[in-house]
Amino acid sequence: MAQILDPLPSKSSNPIICCYINATSQIQIAKISNIPNWYFERVVFPGQRLVFESVIGALMEVHTGALASSILSDTIPCDRLQINESPYSSICETKNSVARSVNLSPRLTSPSKSRQVLSRVD
């Protein structure tokens, strides 16, 4: 995943893909500042899904904004926000403003009755 503005430090090994969803009705600031030589900060609008690359050990601070101030709402270890990279294997889901990985079953094929109907149309 390319992060043109804030690339991970070149010595970072095993980057992880993370997902955070702002499940509140307020604008939030997601910030990671505990990794040497790297600073990550993004505005996350209500309902927005933020997918980003990080390293294990990073802590994401979530600041909830008011007009001229913000309050530190939560600090989440990025390994708790990690998602799988394979298609259809995971999806972000939130509970109390925290994204977590959920495994999905493979897509089911159409029932045999639908196949019969489709073959008659052809």
TIKEZA-111740 format. One record per residue (C-alpha): x, y, z; residue number from 1; residue in one letter. Coordinates in steps of 0.02 Angstrom, whole numbers, padded with zeros to 5 digits. Layout:
REM TIKEZA-111740
(site (X Y Z) NUM 'a')
...
END
This chain:
REM TIKEZA-111740
(site (00000 00000 00000) 1 'm')
(site (00075 00167 -00050) 2 'a')
(site (00077 00307 00076) 3 'q')
(site (00154 00446 -00024) 4 'i')
(site (00142 00580 00109) 5 'l')
(site (00203 00480 00260) 6 'd')
(site (00297 00324 00205) 7 'p')
(site (00351 00201 00339) 8 'l')
(site (00533 00212 00393) 9 'p')
(site (00645 00116 00273) 10 's')
(site (00705 00000 00413) 11 'k')
(site (00527 -00057 00453) 12 's')
(site (00504 -00244 00437) 13 's')
(site (00338 -00333 00418) 14 'n')
(site (00218 -00188 00387) 15 'p')
(site (00037 -00224 00428) 16 'i')
(site (-00122 -00161 00344) 17 'i')
(site (-00243 -00082 00467) 18 'c')
(site (-00421 -00016 00462) 19 'c')
(site (-00506 00109 00576) 20 'y')
(site (-00686 00168 00559) 21 'i')
(site (-00750 00328 00638) 22 'n')
(site (-00915 00265 00707) 23 'a')
(site (-00954 00431 00792) 24 't')
(site (-01046 00583 00727) 25 's')
(site (-00893 00695 00754) 26 'q')
(site (-00734 00727 00654) 27 'i')
(site (-00585 00633 00726) 28 'q')
(site (-00397 00646 00705) 29 'i')
(site (-00302 00480 00695) 30 'a')
(site (-00121 00502 00745) 31 'k')
(site (00029 00385 00765) 32 'i')
(site (00181 00467 00844) 33 's')
(site (00270 00330 00943) 34 'n')
(site (00373 00259 00797) 35 'i')
(site (00546 00339 00773) 36 'p')
(site (00570 00433 00608) 37 'n')
(site (00384 00420 00565) 38 'w')
(site (00233 00527 00599) 39 'y')
(site (00058 00486 00538) 40 'f')
(site (-00093 00599 00555) 41 'e')
(site (-00259 00594 00462) 42 'r')
(site (-00430 00674 00477) 43 'v')
(site (-00566 00542 00487) 44 'v')
(site (-00743 00602 00450) 45 'f')
(site (-00897 00522 00530) 46 'p')
(site (-00929 00352 00452) 47 'g')
(site (-00765 00356 00355) 48 'q')
(site (-00655 00201 00344) 49 'r')
(site (-00468 00237 00357) 50 'l')
(site (-00356 00100 00286) 51 'v')
(site (-00170 00126 00316) 52 'f')
(site (-00003 00039 00330) 53 'e')
(site (00084 00030 00498) 54 's')
(site (00204 -00075 00600) 55 'v')
(site (00173 -00187 00749) 56 'i')
(site (00201 -00087 00907) 57 'g')
(site (00126 00072 00838) 58 'a')
(site (-00009 00156 00941) 59 'l')
(site (-00146 00255 00856) 60 'm')
(site (-00213 00400 00957) 61 'e')
(site (-00391 00451 00915) 62 'v')
(site (-00431 00633 00951) 63 'h')
(site (-00612 00690 00941) 64 't')
(site (-00627 00868 00881) 65 'g')
(site (-00730 01015 00934) 66 'a')
(site (-00727 01185 00851) 67 'l')
(site (-00559 01245 00920) 68 'a')
(site (-00499 01098 01023) 69 's')
(site (-00484 00910 01027) 70 's')
(site (-00489 00777 01161) 71 'i')
(site (-00389 00616 01163) 72 'l')
(site (-00530 00489 01153) 73 's')
(site (-00435 00326 01136) 74 'd')
(site (-00264 00247 01107) 75 't')
(site (-00272 00087 01005) 76 'i')
(site (-00127 -00032 00968) 77 'p')
(site (-00116 -00048 00778) 78 'c')
(site (-00104 -00237 00788) 79 'd')
(site (-00286 -00233 00850) 80 'r')
(site (-00334 -00141 00691) 81 'l')
(site (-00243 -00262 00575) 82 'q')
(site (-00340 -00336 00429) 83 'i')
(site (-00301 -00479 00310) 84 'n')
(site (-00244 -00433 00135) 85 'e')
(site (-00325 -00575 00039) 86 's')
(site (-00487 -00532 -00051) 87 'p')
(site (-00650 -00585 00033) 88 'y')
(site (-00556 -00644 00188) 89 's')
(site (-00590 -00499 00304) 90 's')
(site (-00686 -00339 00325) 91 'i')
(site (-00677 -00197 00448) 92 'c')
(site (-00811 -00193 00580) 93 'e')
(site (-00824 -00073 00725) 94 't')
(site (-00882 -00090 00901) 95 'k')
(site (-00869 00063 01013) 96 'n')
(site (-00767 00156 00881) 97 's')
(site (-00636 00018 00870) 98 'v')
(site (-00611 -00076 00707) 99 'a')
(site (-00579 -00262 00714) 100 'r')
(site (-00549 -00397 00587) 101 's')
(site (-00691 -00516 00546) 102 'v')
(site (-00668 -00671 00438) 103 'n')
(site (-00796 -00698 00302) 104 'l')
(site (-00847 -00863 00225) 105 's')
(site (-00819 -00881 00037) 106 'p')
(site (-00961 -00821 -00072) 107 'r')
(site (-01094 -00954 -00092) 108 'l')
(site (-01144 -01014 -00264) 109 't')
(site (-01320 -00992 -00328) 110 's')
(site (-01444 -01125 -00273) 111 'p')
(site (-01480 -01264 -00398) 112 's')
(site (-01656 -01195 -00430) 113 'k')
(site (-01579 -01031 -00491) 114 's')
(site (-01463 -01128 -00607) 115 'r')
(site (-01613 -01218 -00684) 116 'q')
(site (-01701 -01053 -00714) 117 'v')
(site (-01545 -00977 -00792) 118 'l')
(site (-01520 -01127 -00907) 119 's')
(site (-01699 -01109 -00971) 120 'r')
(site (-01670 -00926 -01012) 121 'v')
(site (-01515 -00966 -01114) 122 'd')
END
